[in-house]
Amino acid sequence: MRAIRQIVSAILAWDKQDVRRLNELLTELEQACALVGEDSTDYLDFTSLPSVDFDAGIEEWAMDVHGNKLVGQCVPFDICLKKGELK
């Protein structure tokens, strides 16, 4: 498994093309932190995830260029497709 700081760097460099990839990286971060007894919020501010600009609502974390969003209360987040349905 990659080092926590490498995962955080990959998250911050996310290209905003597909929120599923961002979700995968966030899940990898959670797993890496759990292995060493750390909290992911010590390494990453989840309120400042890379995203295209959008008016975020409650529990909306990031959006890709296609309008798909990460939503929910915890990692792994749900993915809300542009049409509004959860995937």
ChimeraX commands (.cxc) that place a marker at each C-alpha (Angstrom):
marker #1 position 0.00,0.00,0.00 radius 0.5
marker #1 position 1.23,3.49,-0.79 radius 0.5
marker #1 position 2.33,5.86,1.93 radius 0.5
marker #1 position -0.36,8.16,3.32 radius 0.5
marker #1 position 1.33,11.32,2.05 radius 0.5
marker #1 position 1.54,9.87,-1.47 radius 0.5
marker #1 position -2.18,9.13,-1.40 radius 0.5
marker #1 position -2.96,12.65,-0.18 radius 0.5
marker #1 position -0.82,14.07,-3.00 radius 0.5
marker #1 position -2.75,11.98,-5.52 radius 0.5
marker #1 position -6.04,13.23,-4.06 radius 0.5
marker #1 position -4.96,16.85,-4.27 radius 0.5
marker #1 position -3.79,16.30,-7.87 radius 0.5
marker #1 position -7.09,14.66,-8.95 radius 0.5
marker #1 position -7.89,15.81,-12.49 radius 0.5
marker #1 position -11.63,16.34,-11.83 radius 0.5
marker #1 position -12.59,13.96,-14.65 radius 0.5
marker #1 position -14.32,11.17,-12.72 radius 0.5
marker #1 position -15.50,11.29,-9.10 radius 0.5
marker #1 position -15.24,7.50,-8.93 radius 0.5
marker #1 position -11.45,7.85,-9.11 radius 0.5
marker #1 position -11.48,10.44,-6.32 radius 0.5
marker #1 position -13.65,8.10,-4.25 radius 0.5
marker #1 position -11.15,5.27,-4.82 radius 0.5
marker #1 position -8.31,7.49,-3.61 radius 0.5
marker #1 position -10.26,8.60,-0.54 radius 0.5
marker #1 position -11.05,4.97,0.28 radius 0.5
marker #1 position -7.36,4.09,-0.10 radius 0.5
marker #1 position -6.50,6.93,2.30 radius 0.5
marker #1 position -9.03,5.71,4.88 radius 0.5
marker #1 position -7.64,2.18,4.67 radius 0.5
marker #1 position -4.01,3.31,4.95 radius 0.5
marker #1 position -4.81,5.47,7.98 radius 0.5
marker #1 position -6.74,2.66,9.65 radius 0.5
marker #1 position -3.74,0.34,9.28 radius 0.5
marker #1 position -1.56,2.68,11.33 radius 0.5
marker #1 position -4.24,3.92,13.72 radius 0.5
marker #1 position -4.37,7.42,12.26 radius 0.5
marker #1 position -7.32,9.60,11.30 radius 0.5
marker #1 position -7.55,10.70,7.67 radius 0.5
marker #1 position -8.69,14.18,8.72 radius 0.5
marker #1 position -5.22,14.72,10.23 radius 0.5
marker #1 position -3.87,14.55,6.67 radius 0.5
marker #1 position -6.67,15.95,4.51 radius 0.5
marker #1 position -9.33,18.65,4.87 radius 0.5
marker #1 position -12.37,16.93,3.41 radius 0.5
marker #1 position -14.18,20.28,3.08 radius 0.5
marker #1 position -11.53,21.39,0.58 radius 0.5
marker #1 position -11.38,18.44,-1.82 radius 0.5
marker #1 position -10.44,19.27,-5.40 radius 0.5
marker #1 position -13.58,19.92,-7.42 radius 0.5
marker #1 position -15.05,21.89,-10.23 radius 0.5
marker #1 position -16.96,24.87,-8.86 radius 0.5
marker #1 position -20.51,24.15,-7.72 radius 0.5
marker #1 position -22.92,25.25,-5.01 radius 0.5
marker #1 position -22.35,22.48,-2.50 radius 0.5
marker #1 position -25.25,21.33,-0.39 radius 0.5
marker #1 position -25.17,19.34,2.80 radius 0.5
marker #1 position -23.06,16.21,2.40 radius 0.5
marker #1 position -21.89,17.13,-1.12 radius 0.5
marker #1 position -18.11,16.94,-1.24 radius 0.5
marker #1 position -16.83,17.23,-4.81 radius 0.5
marker #1 position -18.02,17.31,-8.41 radius 0.5
marker #1 position -16.33,16.24,-11.64 radius 0.5
marker #1 position -16.47,17.98,-15.01 radius 0.5
marker #1 position -19.44,15.82,-16.01 radius 0.5
marker #1 position -21.62,17.01,-13.11 radius 0.5
marker #1 position -21.32,13.82,-11.04 radius 0.5
marker #1 position -20.89,14.40,-7.30 radius 0.5
marker #1 position -19.54,12.65,-4.23 radius 0.5
marker #1 position -22.27,12.71,-1.60 radius 0.5
marker #1 position -22.84,11.14,1.80 radius 0.5
marker #1 position -21.56,11.15,5.34 radius 0.5
marker #1 position -18.41,9.03,5.12 radius 0.5
marker #1 position -15.87,7.36,2.87 radius 0.5
marker #1 position -16.54,5.63,0.60 radius 0.5
marker #1 position -18.97,8.30,-0.49 radius 0.5
marker #1 position -21.97,7.64,-2.69 radius 0.5
marker #1 position -21.81,8.88,-6.24 radius 0.5
marker #1 position -24.69,11.00,-7.46 radius 0.5
marker #1 position -24.81,11.01,-11.23 radius 0.5
marker #1 position -25.59,14.22,-13.09 radius 0.5
marker #1 position -29.24,13.17,-13.50 radius 0.5
marker #1 position -29.59,12.94,-9.72 radius 0.5
marker #1 position -29.66,9.20,-9.15 radius 0.5
marker #1 position -27.27,7.50,-6.74 radius 0.5
marker #1 position -24.90,4.91,-8.09 radius 0.5
marker link #1:1,2 radius 0.2
marker link #1:2,3 radius 0.2
marker link #1:3,4 radius 0.2
marker link #1:4,5 radius 0.2
marker link #1:5,6 radius 0.2
marker link #1:6,7 radius 0.2
marker link #1:7,8 radius 0.2
marker link #1:8,9 radius 0.2
marker link #1:9,10 radius 0.2
marker link #1:10,11 radius 0.2
marker link #1:11,12 radius 0.2
marker link #1:12,13 radius 0.2
marker link #1:13,14 radius 0.2
marker link #1:14,15 radius 0.2
marker link #1:15,16 radius 0.2
marker link #1:16,17 radius 0.2
marker link #1:17,18 radius 0.2
marker link #1:18,19 radius 0.2
marker link #1:19,20 radius 0.2
marker link #1:20,21 radius 0.2
marker link #1:21,22 radius 0.2
marker link #1:22,23 radius 0.2
marker link #1:23,24 radius 0.2
marker link #1:24,25 radius 0.2
marker link #1:25,26 radius 0.2
marker link #1:26,27 radius 0.2
marker link #1:27,28 radius 0.2
marker link #1:28,29 radius 0.2
marker link #1:29,30 radius 0.2
marker link #1:30,31 radius 0.2
marker link #1:31,32 radius 0.2
marker link #1:32,33 radius 0.2
marker link #1:33,34 radius 0.2
marker link #1:34,35 radius 0.2
marker link #1:35,36 radius 0.2
marker link #1:36,37 radius 0.2
marker link #1:37,38 radius 0.2
marker link #1:38,39 radius 0.2
marker link #1:39,40 radius 0.2
marker link #1:40,41 radius 0.2
marker link #1:41,42 radius 0.2
marker link #1:42,43 radius 0.2
marker link #1:43,44 radius 0.2
marker link #1:44,45 radius 0.2
marker link #1:45,46 radius 0.2
marker link #1:46,47 radius 0.2
marker link #1:47,48 radius 0.2
marker link #1:48,49 radius 0.2
marker link #1:49,50 radius 0.2
marker link #1:50,51 radius 0.2
marker link #1:51,52 radius 0.2
marker link #1:52,53 radius 0.2
marker link #1:53,54 radius 0.2
marker link #1:54,55 radius 0.2
marker link #1:55,56 radius 0.2
marker link #1:56,57 radius 0.2
marker link #1:57,58 radius 0.2
marker link #1:58,59 radius 0.2
marker link #1:59,60 radius 0.2
marker link #1:60,61 radius 0.2
marker link #1:61,62 radius 0.2
marker link #1:62,63 radius 0.2
marker link #1:63,64 radius 0.2
marker link #1:64,65 radius 0.2
marker link #1:65,66 radius 0.2
marker link #1:66,67 radius 0.2
marker link #1:67,68 radius 0.2
marker link #1:68,69 radius 0.2
marker link #1:69,70 radius 0.2
marker link #1:70,71 radius 0.2
marker link #1:71,72 radius 0.2
marker link #1:72,73 radius 0.2
marker link #1:73,74 radius 0.2
marker link #1:74,75 radius 0.2
marker link #1:75,76 radius 0.2
marker link #1:76,77 radius 0.2
marker link #1:77,78 radius 0.2
marker link #1:78,79 radius 0.2
marker link #1:79,80 radius 0.2
marker link #1:80,81 radius 0.2
marker link #1:81,82 radius 0.2
marker link #1:82,83 radius 0.2
marker link #1:83,84 radius 0.2
marker link #1:84,85 radius 0.2
marker link #1:85,86 radius 0.2
marker link #1:86,87 radius 0.2
view
